[in-house]
Amino acid sequence: MSDTSAYARVRERLQQTALLESALAVLEWDERTMMPPEAGGYRAEQIRHLAGLIHERRTAKELGEWLEELEPESVGRHSPEGCDIYWAWRDYQRHCRLPQRLVEELAEATVLGQQAWAEARKRNDFAAFLPHLEKILRLKREQAEAWGYDEEPYDALLDEYEPGARCRDVAPLLAELQSELTPLVEAITSAPRQAPFEILQRCYPVAVQREFARETTRRIGFDYSRGRLDETDHPFCTSLGPDDCRILTRYDERYFSGGFFGALHEAGHGLYDQGLPKERFGLPSGTYVSLGIHESQSRLWENSVGRSLAFWKWRFEAAQEAFPEALRDVSLADFHFAVNHVRPSWIRVEADEVTYNLHIVIRFELERALVQGELAPADLPGAWNEAYERLLGIRPEDDRVGVLQDIHWSAGLIGYFPTYTLGNLYAAQFLEAASTALGNLEELVARGEFEPLLEWLRRNIHVYGRRYLPGELVQRISGRPLESRPLITYLRRRFEPLYGLE
């Protein structure tokens, strides 16, 4: 690191660019929450223009010159400054490979694609969305070619979300999970003891759900002086600044788990964002390392903590007070069993822990085939339905709950889906390490004491930003590389006793 003034200029440029990125995120958040329907066309122009300006700043010649002065090939990644230089150089090279025209066209196509998807989903009309999907897929293939790859174009897209990940590494992990989970699902669904799912389908007034979700997420550590909880048609989390984290869920009066666990999931993402070094916002050292690691935080809080018996020992009495008509005659044991029901279903975001990763296997196979050109977008609904029948034994009743259920492809997020399962895998190994470090984690959760776990996550994961790659974090924390076994062990320990399979 030979020139501190060059580093100061790089840092200033990155953080100024983050101001524009934050403005873009505000527009995208508003589009998904409050924007009137007729504003879509102009919003697409706004986002296209801002995306172009951001790309110009990311690829400016002087930025490359400043980075070269800092000899990026020789710096280490593990100090904050070294992390900033390493990733700024890597990102600069990737951005420079993308033509300005492609960046702007993708930005506009995905805004229009999301609007078309939302309408097509409402109307159960895949044909109306198909032209948008075809265009987005063509642009993403062009993006992959511009970035370059060693083995297959999907690798280039996957790397955007999970740096360093390749299909040759991810596919075996997914295959291992599939081989273990398929017989576990069959055993559970044929078990004589079944969860009392109808408990979750009683009347849970939405206004009360909102308050219950807000109070619960506040109690686990989400800072509402630096964040908000809102509603949308597809739950998500986004940060509009170092002190402005937005989490969103959706509620259904006749399904408790969707809204509550959606809020808990997105709060897990929000806790990660709020735990990053905020003085380094906009710099790699103040940015999450990967979507898989981000997902590990949301899945850990939603499932490992939020669906545990210990959690409901703490929160069930409050739930009964909030929803007396629905829960007056329900025991803690039955409610805990209900929120851990396992049954093959169409909707990924509402899937149980055991079947969830099979939803990801399906999406991984399909989008990989789309990118390779082995599957035509027009044939996607049929391929989707066949995959669900093969892996989950069910066939979606229509495209609304089938191929049109996820927003990702309309938003150009191709290569994103595997990070969900990677997140589950990371979470299982992190949970083992946290339990060892903190002693009896279940007792802490049962008392509603979440600060020790949150502080452990911040000390071991959040504070580092992008200073360690996902695989390095796993190795540092657990002492071994990422494996499928900890997740399989966790799932068996939780679900086999519930369903009498021990």
C-alpha positions as CSV (number, residue, x, y, z in Angstrom):
1,M,0.0,0.0,0.0
2,S,2.3,2.7,-1.3
3,D,0.1,5.8,-1.6
4,T,-2.3,6.8,1.2
5,S,-3.6,9.8,-0.8
6,A,-4.5,7.4,-3.6
7,Y,-6.4,5.3,-1.1
8,A,-8.2,8.4,0.2
9,R,-9.3,9.3,-3.3
10,V,-10.5,5.7,-3.9
11,R,-12.4,5.7,-0.6
12,E,-14.0,9.0,-1.4
13,R,-15.1,7.9,-4.8
14,L,-16.6,4.6,-3.5
15,Q,-18.5,6.3,-0.8
16,Q,-19.8,9.1,-3.1
17,T,-20.9,6.4,-5.5
18,A,-22.7,4.7,-2.6
19,L,-24.8,7.9,-2.3
20,L,-26.1,7.3,-5.8
21,E,-26.6,3.6,-5.1
22,S,-28.6,4.5,-2.1
23,A,-30.8,6.9,-4.1
24,L,-31.4,4.1,-6.6
25,A,-32.3,1.7,-3.8
26,V,-34.9,4.3,-2.5
27,L,-36.5,4.3,-5.9
28,E,-36.5,0.5,-6.0
29,W,-38.0,0.2,-2.5
30,D,-40.7,2.7,-3.4
31,E,-41.5,0.8,-6.6
32,R,-42.1,-2.3,-4.5
33,T,-44.2,-0.6,-1.8
34,M,-45.9,2.7,-2.6
35,M,-45.5,3.6,-6.2
36,P,-48.8,4.0,-8.1
37,P,-49.3,1.6,-11.0
38,E,-49.2,4.1,-13.8
39,A,-45.7,5.5,-12.6
40,G,-43.9,2.3,-13.8
41,G,-42.7,3.6,-17.2
42,Y,-41.1,6.8,-15.8
43,R,-39.6,4.9,-12.9
44,A,-37.9,2.6,-15.4
45,E,-36.4,5.6,-17.0
46,Q,-35.2,7.0,-13.7
47,I,-33.6,3.8,-12.7
48,R,-32.0,3.3,-16.1
49,H,-30.5,6.8,-15.9
50,L,-29.2,6.4,-12.4
51,A,-27.7,3.0,-13.2
52,G,-25.9,4.5,-16.1
53,L,-24.4,7.3,-13.9
54,I,-23.3,4.7,-11.3
55,H,-21.7,2.6,-14.0
56,E,-19.8,5.6,-15.3
57,R,-18.4,6.3,-11.8
58,R,-17.5,2.6,-11.3
59,T,-15.6,2.5,-14.6
60,A,-14.0,5.9,-14.6
61,K,-10.4,5.9,-15.9
62,E,-9.0,7.8,-12.9
63,L,-10.4,5.2,-10.5
64,G,-8.4,2.5,-12.2
65,E,-5.3,4.7,-12.1
66,W,-5.7,5.3,-8.4
67,L,-6.1,1.6,-7.7
68,E,-3.1,0.7,-9.8
69,E,-1.0,3.1,-7.7
70,L,-2.0,1.1,-4.7
71,E,-0.6,-2.1,-6.2
72,P,-3.8,-4.1,-5.7
73,E,-2.2,-7.4,-6.6
74,S,0.1,-7.2,-3.6
75,V,-2.3,-6.1,-0.8
76,G,-3.8,-8.5,1.7
77,R,-7.6,-8.7,2.0
78,H,-7.8,-9.0,5.8
79,S,-7.2,-5.5,6.9
80,P,-10.0,-2.9,6.3
81,E,-7.8,-0.9,3.9
82,G,-6.5,-4.0,2.1
83,C,-10.1,-5.3,1.8
84,D,-11.2,-2.0,0.2
85,I,-8.4,-2.0,-2.3
86,Y,-8.7,-5.7,-3.3
87,W,-12.4,-5.6,-3.8
88,A,-12.5,-2.2,-5.4
89,W,-9.9,-3.4,-8.0
90,R,-11.8,-6.7,-8.6
91,D,-15.1,-4.8,-8.9
92,Y,-13.6,-2.2,-11.2
93,Q,-12.3,-4.8,-13.6
94,R,-15.7,-6.5,-13.7
95,H,-17.6,-3.3,-14.2
96,C,-15.3,-2.3,-17.0
97,R,-16.1,-5.4,-18.9
98,L,-19.8,-4.4,-19.1
99,P,-20.8,-2.0,-21.9
100,Q,-22.7,1.1,-20.7
101,R,-25.5,0.2,-23.1
102,L,-25.9,-3.3,-21.5
103,V,-26.0,-1.8,-17.9
104,E,-28.7,0.7,-18.8
105,E,-30.7,-1.8,-20.8
106,L,-30.6,-4.4,-18.0
107,A,-31.7,-1.8,-15.5
108,E,-34.6,-0.8,-17.6
109,A,-35.6,-4.3,-18.6
110,T,-35.6,-5.6,-15.0
111,V,-37.8,-2.7,-13.8
112,L,-40.3,-3.3,-16.5
113,G,-39.9,-7.1,-16.0
114,Q,-40.8,-6.8,-12.3
115,Q,-43.9,-4.8,-13.2
116,A,-44.9,-7.3,-15.9
117,W,-44.2,-10.2,-13.5
118,A,-46.4,-8.7,-10.8
119,E,-49.3,-8.3,-13.2
120,A,-48.8,-11.7,-14.8
121,R,-48.7,-13.4,-11.4
122,K,-52.0,-11.8,-10.4
123,R,-53.6,-12.9,-13.7
124,N,-51.9,-16.3,-13.8
125,D,-50.6,-15.4,-17.3
126,F,-47.1,-16.7,-18.0
127,A,-47.4,-15.7,-21.7
128,A,-47.6,-12.0,-20.7
129,F,-44.4,-12.3,-18.8
130,L,-42.5,-14.5,-21.4
131,P,-41.2,-11.6,-23.7
132,H,-39.7,-9.9,-20.6
133,L,-38.1,-13.1,-19.4
134,E,-36.6,-13.8,-22.9
135,K,-35.1,-10.3,-23.0
136,I,-33.7,-10.5,-19.5
137,L,-32.2,-13.9,-20.1
138,R,-30.6,-12.7,-23.3
139,L,-29.1,-9.7,-21.5
140,K,-27.9,-11.9,-18.6
141,R,-26.2,-14.2,-21.1
142,E,-24.5,-11.2,-22.6
143,Q,-23.4,-10.1,-19.1
144,A,-21.9,-13.6,-18.4
145,E,-20.0,-13.5,-21.6
146,A,-18.7,-10.0,-20.9
147,W,-17.5,-11.1,-17.4
148,G,-16.0,-14.3,-18.7
149,Y,-15.8,-17.8,-17.1
150,D,-13.7,-20.9,-17.2
151,E,-16.3,-23.6,-17.3
152,E,-19.8,-22.4,-18.0
153,P,-21.6,-19.1,-18.2
154,Y,-23.7,-19.7,-15.1
155,D,-20.5,-19.5,-13.0
156,A,-20.1,-15.9,-14.0
157,L,-23.6,-15.0,-12.8
158,L,-23.3,-17.1,-9.6
159,D,-20.0,-15.3,-8.8
160,E,-21.9,-12.0,-8.6
161,Y,-23.8,-13.2,-5.6
162,E,-21.4,-15.7,-4.1
163,P,-17.8,-14.7,-4.9
164,G,-15.7,-17.7,-5.7
165,A,-18.5,-20.2,-5.9
166,R,-18.7,-22.4,-9.0
167,C,-21.2,-25.0,-10.2
168,R,-18.6,-27.7,-9.7
169,D,-18.7,-26.9,-6.0
170,V,-22.4,-26.1,-5.5
171,A,-23.9,-28.9,-7.5
172,P,-22.4,-31.7,-5.3
173,L,-23.6,-30.1,-2.1
174,L,-27.1,-29.8,-3.5
175,A,-27.0,-33.4,-4.7
176,E,-25.9,-34.6,-1.3
177,L,-28.8,-32.7,0.3
178,Q,-31.3,-34.0,-2.2
179,S,-30.2,-37.6,-1.6
180,E,-30.6,-37.2,2.2
181,L,-33.7,-35.0,2.2
182,T,-35.9,-37.0,-0.2
183,P,-36.1,-40.1,2.0
184,L,-36.5,-37.9,5.1
185,V,-39.5,-36.1,3.5
186,E,-41.0,-39.4,2.6
187,A,-40.6,-40.7,6.1
188,I,-42.1,-37.6,7.7
189,T,-45.1,-37.4,5.3
190,S,-45.9,-41.0,5.9
191,A,-45.4,-40.9,9.7
192,P,-48.5,-41.6,11.8
193,R,-47.9,-38.4,13.9
194,Q,-48.6,-35.2,11.9
195,A,-48.4,-31.6,12.8
196,P,-51.7,-29.8,13.6
197,F,-51.3,-27.4,10.7
198,E,-54.8,-26.0,11.0
199,I,-53.8,-24.0,14.0
200,L,-51.9,-21.7,11.7
201,Q,-54.9,-21.3,9.4
202,R,-57.2,-19.8,12.0
203,C,-58.0,-16.1,12.1
204,Y,-55.0,-13.9,12.9
205,P,-56.0,-10.3,12.4
206,V,-53.5,-8.5,10.2
207,A,-53.2,-5.4,12.3
208,V,-52.3,-7.6,15.3
209,Q,-49.8,-9.6,13.3
210,R,-48.1,-6.4,12.3
211,E,-47.6,-5.3,15.9
212,F,-46.6,-8.8,17.1
213,A,-44.0,-9.1,14.3
214,R,-42.7,-5.6,15.0
215,E,-42.3,-6.2,18.8
216,T,-40.7,-9.6,18.3
217,T,-38.2,-8.4,15.8
218,R,-37.4,-5.5,18.1
219,R,-36.8,-7.9,21.0
220,I,-34.3,-10.0,19.1
221,G,-32.3,-6.9,18.3
222,F,-33.5,-5.1,15.2
223,D,-33.0,-1.4,15.8
224,Y,-36.1,0.5,14.7
225,S,-34.4,3.8,15.2
226,R,-32.3,2.7,12.2
227,G,-34.9,0.7,10.3
228,R,-38.6,0.0,9.3
229,L,-40.9,-2.9,8.8
230,D,-43.3,-2.5,5.8
231,E,-45.4,-4.7,3.5
232,T,-44.9,-5.8,-0.1
233,D,-46.0,-8.6,-2.5
234,H,-42.6,-10.4,-2.0
235,P,-40.7,-10.1,1.3
236,F,-37.2,-8.5,1.1
237,C,-34.7,-6.4,2.9
238,T,-32.7,-3.4,1.6
239,S,-30.5,-0.8,3.2
240,L,-30.9,2.8,1.9
241,G,-28.0,4.1,4.0
242,P,-25.9,3.2,7.1
243,D,-28.8,4.0,9.4
244,D,-31.8,3.1,7.1
245,C,-32.5,-0.6,6.8
246,R,-36.0,-1.5,5.4
247,I,-37.4,-5.0,6.0
248,L,-40.7,-6.0,4.3
249,T,-43.0,-9.0,4.7
250,R,-46.6,-9.9,3.6
251,Y,-49.5,-10.9,5.9
252,D,-52.4,-13.3,5.4
253,E,-55.2,-13.3,8.0
254,R,-55.6,-17.0,7.5
255,Y,-51.9,-18.0,7.7
256,F,-49.9,-16.9,10.7
257,S,-46.5,-18.3,9.6
258,G,-46.2,-16.3,6.3
259,G,-46.1,-12.9,7.8
260,F,-44.4,-13.7,11.1
261,F,-41.6,-15.8,9.9
262,G,-41.2,-13.6,6.8
263,A,-40.6,-10.7,9.2
264,L,-38.2,-12.8,11.3
265,H,-36.4,-13.8,8.2
266,E,-36.0,-10.3,6.9
267,A,-35.1,-9.0,10.4
268,G,-32.2,-11.5,10.2
269,H,-31.0,-9.8,7.1
270,G,-31.5,-6.5,8.8
271,L,-29.5,-7.5,11.8
272,Y,-26.6,-8.2,9.5
273,D,-26.9,-4.9,7.7
274,Q,-27.1,-3.0,11.0
275,G,-24.1,-4.9,12.3
276,L,-21.8,-3.9,9.5
277,P,-19.3,-1.1,10.3
278,K,-21.5,1.9,9.4
279,E,-18.6,4.4,9.2
280,R,-17.4,2.2,6.2
281,F,-20.7,2.2,4.4
282,G,-20.2,2.1,0.7
283,L,-16.7,0.5,1.1
284,P,-16.1,-3.3,0.7
285,S,-15.0,-3.4,4.4
286,G,-18.5,-2.2,5.3
287,T,-20.4,-4.4,2.9
288,Y,-21.7,-7.9,3.3
289,V,-19.4,-10.6,1.9
290,S,-22.0,-12.7,-0.1
291,L,-25.7,-13.4,-0.4
292,G,-25.1,-16.9,1.0
293,I,-23.6,-15.4,4.2
294,H,-26.4,-12.9,4.3
295,E,-28.9,-15.7,3.9
296,S,-27.3,-17.6,6.7
297,Q,-28.2,-14.8,9.1
298,S,-31.9,-14.7,8.0
299,R,-32.3,-18.4,8.1
300,L,-30.6,-18.7,11.5
301,W,-33.0,-16.2,13.1
302,E,-36.1,-17.4,11.2
303,N,-35.6,-21.1,11.7
304,S,-32.8,-22.2,14.0
305,V,-34.0,-19.7,16.6
306,G,-37.5,-18.7,15.6
307,R,-38.9,-22.2,15.1
308,S,-37.2,-23.7,18.1
309,L,-39.1,-24.9,21.2
310,A,-36.9,-22.6,23.3
311,F,-38.1,-19.5,21.3
312,W,-41.8,-20.4,21.8
313,K,-41.2,-21.0,25.5
314,W,-40.4,-17.4,25.5
315,R,-42.9,-16.0,23.1
316,F,-46.0,-18.3,23.1
317,E,-47.7,-16.7,26.1
318,A,-47.5,-13.3,24.3
319,A,-48.9,-14.9,21.1
320,Q,-51.8,-16.3,23.1
321,E,-52.5,-12.8,24.5
322,A,-52.2,-11.3,21.0
323,F,-54.4,-13.9,19.3
324,P,-56.8,-15.2,22.0
325,E,-59.4,-16.5,19.6
326,A,-56.9,-18.5,17.5
327,L,-54.7,-19.8,20.4
328,R,-56.9,-20.0,23.5
329,D,-57.2,-23.8,23.3
330,V,-53.7,-24.5,21.9
331,S,-50.8,-25.9,23.9
332,L,-47.2,-24.8,23.5
333,A,-46.3,-28.3,22.3
334,D,-48.9,-28.3,19.6
335,F,-48.1,-24.7,18.5
336,H,-44.4,-25.6,18.2
337,F,-45.3,-28.7,16.2
338,A,-47.5,-26.7,13.9
339,V,-44.8,-24.1,13.1
340,N,-42.5,-27.0,12.3
341,H,-45.0,-28.8,10.0
342,V,-43.4,-30.6,7.1
343,R,-45.3,-31.2,3.9
344,P,-44.5,-30.7,0.2
345,S,-45.9,-27.4,-1.0
346,W,-45.8,-25.2,-4.1
347,I,-44.5,-22.0,-2.5
348,R,-40.8,-21.7,-1.7
349,V,-41.0,-18.8,0.7
350,E,-43.6,-20.7,2.8
351,A,-41.8,-24.0,2.6
352,D,-40.7,-25.9,5.7
353,E,-37.0,-26.4,6.6
354,V,-36.9,-30.0,5.3
355,T,-38.4,-29.4,1.9
356,Y,-37.0,-25.9,1.3
357,N,-33.8,-26.9,-0.2
358,L,-35.6,-29.1,-2.8
359,H,-37.2,-26.0,-4.0
360,I,-33.7,-24.5,-4.5
361,V,-32.5,-27.7,-6.3
362,I,-35.3,-27.2,-8.8
363,R,-34.6,-23.6,-9.5
364,F,-30.8,-24.2,-9.8
365,E,-31.4,-27.0,-12.3
366,L,-33.8,-24.9,-14.4
367,E,-32.0,-21.6,-14.5
368,R,-28.7,-23.3,-15.2
369,A,-30.4,-25.0,-18.2
370,L,-31.9,-21.7,-19.3
371,V,-28.5,-20.0,-19.3
372,Q,-26.9,-22.9,-21.1
373,G,-29.6,-22.7,-23.8
374,E,-30.7,-26.3,-23.0
375,L,-34.2,-25.0,-21.9
376,A,-36.2,-22.5,-23.8
377,P,-38.0,-19.9,-21.7
378,A,-41.3,-20.9,-23.4
379,D,-40.9,-24.4,-22.1
380,L,-40.2,-23.3,-18.5
381,P,-43.7,-23.9,-17.0
382,G,-43.8,-27.5,-18.2
383,A,-40.2,-28.1,-17.0
384,W,-41.1,-26.5,-13.6
385,N,-44.2,-28.7,-13.1
386,E,-42.3,-31.8,-14.0
387,A,-39.5,-31.0,-11.6
388,Y,-41.9,-30.4,-8.7
389,E,-43.6,-33.7,-9.4
390,R,-40.3,-35.5,-9.5
391,L,-38.7,-34.0,-6.4
392,L,-41.7,-33.1,-4.2
393,G,-44.4,-35.4,-5.5
394,I,-46.8,-32.5,-6.2
395,R,-47.7,-30.6,-9.4
396,P,-48.6,-26.9,-9.1
397,E,-52.2,-26.2,-9.9
398,D,-51.3,-23.1,-12.0
399,D,-48.4,-20.9,-13.0
400,R,-49.3,-18.4,-10.3
401,V,-48.1,-20.8,-7.6
402,G,-45.7,-22.4,-10.0
403,V,-43.2,-20.7,-12.3
404,L,-44.5,-17.2,-11.6
405,Q,-44.2,-17.3,-7.8
406,D,-40.7,-15.8,-7.4
407,I,-39.6,-12.3,-8.4
408,H,-36.0,-13.2,-9.0
409,W,-35.9,-13.8,-12.8
410,S,-38.0,-10.7,-13.5
411,A,-35.4,-8.7,-11.5
412,G,-32.5,-10.3,-13.4
413,L,-31.3,-12.2,-10.3
414,I,-30.2,-15.3,-12.2
415,G,-27.6,-17.2,-10.2
416,Y,-29.1,-16.0,-6.9
417,F,-31.1,-19.0,-5.9
418,P,-28.2,-21.3,-4.8
419,T,-27.3,-18.8,-2.2
420,Y,-30.4,-19.7,-0.2
421,T,-29.2,-23.3,0.3
422,L,-25.7,-22.1,0.8
423,G,-27.1,-19.9,3.5
424,N,-28.7,-22.9,5.2
425,L,-25.5,-24.8,5.1
426,Y,-23.5,-21.8,6.5
427,A,-26.1,-21.3,9.2
428,A,-25.9,-24.9,10.4
429,Q,-22.1,-24.7,10.9
430,F,-22.3,-21.2,12.5
431,L,-25.0,-22.4,14.9
432,E,-22.8,-25.3,16.0
433,A,-19.9,-22.9,16.7
434,A,-22.1,-20.4,18.5
435,S,-23.7,-23.1,20.7
436,T,-20.2,-24.3,21.7
437,A,-19.0,-20.7,22.4
438,L,-22.1,-19.5,24.3
439,G,-22.9,-22.6,26.3
440,N,-26.5,-23.5,26.6
441,L,-27.9,-21.4,23.8
442,E,-31.4,-22.9,24.3
443,E,-31.6,-21.5,27.8
444,L,-30.7,-18.0,26.7
445,V,-33.3,-18.1,23.9
446,A,-36.0,-19.5,26.3
447,R,-35.3,-16.5,28.6
448,G,-35.5,-14.1,25.6
449,E,-31.8,-13.2,26.0
450,F,-30.7,-12.7,22.4
451,E,-27.9,-10.2,22.9
452,P,-25.2,-12.9,23.4
453,L,-26.0,-14.6,20.1
454,L,-26.3,-11.3,18.2
455,E,-23.0,-10.1,19.6
456,W,-21.3,-13.4,18.7
457,L,-22.5,-13.1,15.1
458,R,-21.4,-9.4,14.9
459,R,-18.0,-10.2,16.4
460,N,-17.4,-13.2,14.2
461,I,-19.2,-12.3,10.9
462,H,-20.7,-8.9,10.6
463,V,-17.7,-6.7,11.7
464,Y,-15.5,-8.1,8.9
465,G,-17.5,-6.9,5.9
466,R,-15.8,-8.5,2.9
467,R,-12.5,-9.1,4.5
468,Y,-12.9,-12.8,4.4
469,L,-14.5,-14.9,1.6
470,P,-17.4,-17.1,2.6
471,G,-15.3,-20.3,2.7
472,E,-12.7,-18.5,4.8
473,L,-15.3,-17.4,7.3
474,V,-16.7,-20.9,7.6
475,Q,-13.2,-22.3,8.1
476,R,-12.3,-19.6,10.7
477,I,-15.5,-20.1,12.7
478,S,-16.1,-23.8,12.5
479,G,-12.5,-25.1,11.8
480,R,-13.5,-27.0,8.7
481,P,-14.8,-26.2,5.1
482,L,-18.5,-26.0,4.2
483,E,-20.2,-29.4,4.4
484,S,-23.7,-30.8,4.0
485,R,-23.5,-33.0,7.1
486,P,-24.1,-30.3,9.8
487,L,-27.4,-29.2,8.1
488,I,-28.6,-32.7,7.7
489,T,-27.8,-33.5,11.3
490,Y,-29.6,-30.4,12.5
491,L,-32.7,-31.2,10.5
492,R,-32.8,-34.8,11.7
493,R,-32.4,-33.7,15.3
494,R,-35.2,-31.3,15.1
495,F,-37.8,-33.2,13.0
496,E,-37.3,-36.9,13.7
497,P,-38.5,-36.5,17.4
498,L,-41.4,-34.4,16.4
499,Y,-42.7,-37.0,13.9
500,G,-41.8,-40.0,16.0
501,L,-39.0,-41.2,13.7
502,E,-36.3,-41.7,16.3
